[in-house]
């Protein structure tokens, strides 16, 4: 196949576009923010479960405190009532019964107050734990919002770059001979790269120094000959200065 050196050199610009497009497509599918969002979402799920647990514990303790306060209030009312009855009673058996009940109620009231004090300590700790979990969840939620915004901006940037690269690619491809473009596309589809520079005996597509036999073939080729890299099978493009020095 024959193609002008100018058209062959344009293949390098086309390859740069294709490499840039492939890189950005890969970057968009593997953005660091996406991985960060997954981690933050997992943290939020864990913290949400901890928040539900801490809320439940706090509510249970507060309910227990309310029950103890109610029981203590009832016991105090009965104690006051019995004390009043005791003062006005002259019946020995009634006095004995009241004294026994007052003793029981006094002990019960003391136990309720002790239990209430313990419950209030538990409530204080439960509220501290709830506040800590709430704060942690708020921080992770804020971090997730920041990661979402960063991801959105990153995707927008890559999308813009992709649009520009694809537009440039279309412009370059539109100026190439159909046969040369078809060969480039065929080699790129098969081998992953369509064109690469040949500089000082090295195929830049592979970074390998060509054999003396292959280099000699290239030196004796016409400038408009379309050559393939013996290692990568891409179109081997010779810069003008390389041709002039051949």
C-alpha positions in Angstrom: 0.0 0.0 0.0 1.1 3.5 -0.7 0.2 6.7 1.2 1.9 10.1 1.4 4.2 10.6 4.4 1.9 13.5 5.5 -1.1 11.1 5.7 1.0 8.5 7.4 2.2 11.0 10.0 -1.4 12.0 10.6 -2.0 8.4 11.8 0.2 9.2 14.9 -2.2 12.0 15.8 -5.1 9.6 15.3 -3.4 7.1 17.5 -2.8 9.7 20.2 -6.5 10.5 20.1 -7.5 6.8 20.3 -5.1 6.3 23.2 -6.4 9.3 25.0 -10.0 8.2 24.4 -9.2 4.7 25.7 -7.5 6.1 28.8 -10.3 8.5 29.6 -12.9 5.7 29.2 -10.9 3.6 31.5 -10.5 6.4 34.0 -14.2 7.2 34.0 -15.0 3.6 34.7 -12.5 3.3 37.5 -12.6 6.7 39.2 -11.1 6.9 42.7 -14.2 8.8 44.0 -16.4 5.8 43.0 -14.4 3.5 45.2 -14.4 6.1 48.0 -18.1 6.4 47.7 -18.5 2.7 48.1 -16.4 2.7 51.2 -18.3 5.7 52.6 -21.6 4.1 51.8 -20.5 1.0 53.7 -19.4 3.1 56.7 -22.8 4.9 56.6 -24.6 1.6 56.7 -22.6 0.5 59.7 -23.1 3.8 61.5 -26.8 3.8 60.7 -27.1 0.4 62.4 -25.1 1.7 65.4 -27.3 4.8 65.5 -30.4 2.7 65.6 -28.9 0.5 68.4 -27.8 3.5 70.4 -31.2 5.2 70.0 -32.9 2.1 71.1 -30.7 1.8 74.2 -31.2 5.4 75.1 -35.0 5.1 74.7 -35.1 1.9 76.8 -33.1 3.5 79.6 -35.3 6.6 79.5 -38.4 4.4 79.7 -36.9 2.6 82.6 -36.2 5.9 84.4 -39.8 7.0 83.9 -41.1 3.7 85.3 -38.8 3.9 88.3 -39.9 7.5 89.0 -43.5 6.5 88.8 -43.0 3.5 91.1 -41.1 5.7 93.6 -43.8 8.3 93.5 -46.5 5.7 94.2 -44.4 4.2 97.0 -43.9 7.7 98.5 -47.6 8.4 98.4 -48.4 5.2 100.1 -45.7 5.8 102.7 -47.2 9.3 103.4 -50.7 7.8 103.7 -49.6 5.0 106.0 -47.7 7.5 108.2 -50.8 9.6 108.5 -52.9 6.5 109.4 -50.3 5.5 111.9 -50.5 8.8 113.7 -54.3 8.6 114.0 -54.6 4.9 114.9 -55.0 3.5 118.4 -55.6 -0.1 117.3 -52.6 -2.3 118.2 -53.0 -4.7 115.4 -53.5 -1.9 112.9 -50.5 -0.1 114.2 -48.4 -3.3 113.8 -49.6 -3.8 110.2 -49.0 -0.2 109.3 -45.5 -0.2 110.8 -44.7 -3.4 108.8 -45.9 -1.8 105.6 -44.1 1.4 106.3 -40.9 -0.6 106.8 -41.4 -2.4 103.5 -42.3 0.8 101.7 -39.3 2.6 103.1 -37.0 -0.2 101.9 -38.8 -0.3 98.5 -38.4 3.5 98.1 -34.7 3.3 98.9 -34.3 0.5 96.3 -36.2 2.5 93.7 -34.1 5.6 94.3 -30.9 3.5 94.0 -32.1 1.9 90.8 -33.1 5.3 89.4 -29.7 6.7 90.1 -28.1 3.8 88.3 -30.5 4.2 85.4 -29.7 7.9 85.1 -26.0 7.0 85.0 -26.7 4.5 82.2 -28.8 7.1 80.4 -26.0 9.6 80.6 -23.6 7.1 79.0 -26.2 6.1 76.5 -26.7 9.7 75.5 -23.0 10.3 75.1 -22.7 7.2 72.9 -25.7 8.4 70.8 -24.1 11.8 70.4 -20.8 10.3 69.2 -22.5 8.0 66.7 -24.6 10.9 65.5 -21.5 13.0 65.0 -19.7 10.2 63.2 -22.6 9.6 60.9 -22.8 13.4 60.2 -19.1 13.5 59.3 -19.3 10.5 57.0 -22.5 11.9 55.4 -20.6 15.1 54.7 -17.7 13.2 53.3 -20.0 11.3 51.0 -21.6 14.5 49.7 -18.1 15.8 49.0 -17.1 12.6 47.2 -20.3 12.7 45.2 -19.6 16.2 44.1 -16.0 15.4 43.3 -17.1 12.4 41.3 -19.7 14.5 39.4 -17.0 17.1 38.5 -14.5 14.5 37.5 -17.0 12.7 35.3 -18.0 16.1 33.7 -14.3 16.9 33.0 -13.6 13.5 31.4 -16.8 13.7 29.4 -15.8 17.0 28.0 -12.3 15.7 27.2 -13.9 12.7 25.5 -16.1 14.9 23.4 -13.2 17.0 22.3 -11.0 14.0 21.5 -13.7 12.3 19.5 -14.3 15.4 17.6 -10.6 15.8 16.9 -10.4 12.2 15.9 -13.3 12.6 13.4 -11.5 15.6 11.9 -8.2 13.7 11.5 -9.9 10.5 10.2 -12.0 12.5 7.8 -8.8 13.8 6.1 -7.2 10.4 5.6 -7.4 8.2 2.5 -10.1 5.5 3.0 -7.7 2.6 2.4 -5.1 3.9 4.8 -7.7 4.5 7.5 -9.2 1.1 7.0 -5.8 -0.6 7.5 -5.2 1.5 10.6 -8.6 0.5 12.1 -8.0 -3.1 11.2 -4.6 -3.3 12.9 -5.8 -1.3 15.9 -8.8 -3.6 16.4 -6.6 -6.7 16.1 -3.5 -5.7 18.0 -4.6 -2.8 20.2 -2.5 -0.2 18.4 -2.9 1.1 14.9 0.2 3.2 14.3 3.5 3.9 16.0 6.6 6.0 15.2 9.9 4.5 14.0 12.8 6.5 15.5 16.5 5.6 15.3 15.8 2.0 14.7 13.3 1.6 17.5 9.6 0.9 17.1 8.0 3.3 19.6 4.9 1.0 19.6 6.9 -1.6 21.5 10.0 0.2 22.6 12.0 -2.5 20.9 15.0 -2.1 18.6 14.3 -3.7 15.3 16.7 -6.3 13.9 19.2 -5.1 11.4 17.4 -7.0 8.7 14.1 -5.2 9.4 15.8 -1.9 9.8 17.5 -2.4 6.4 14.2 -3.1 4.8 12.8 0.1 6.3 15.8 2.1 5.1 15.3 1.0 1.5 11.6 1.5 1.5 10.0 4.4 -0.5 8.8 7.3 1.7 5.2 6.6 0.6 5.4 2.8 1.3 3.1 1.8 4.2 5.1 -0.5 6.5 4.0 -2.7 9.4 6.0 -3.1 12.6 7.3 -6.7 12.6 6.7 -7.0 16.4 3.3 -5.1 17.0 1.9 -5.3 13.5 0.9 -1.6 13.7 1.6 0.8 10.9 5.2 1.9 11.3 5.4 5.7 10.7 8.7 7.2 9.8 9.1 10.9 10.6 10.5 13.1 7.8 13.9 13.5 9.5 14.1 9.7 9.8 13.4 9.4 6.1 15.9 12.1 5.2 18.6 10.3 7.2 17.8 6.9 5.7 
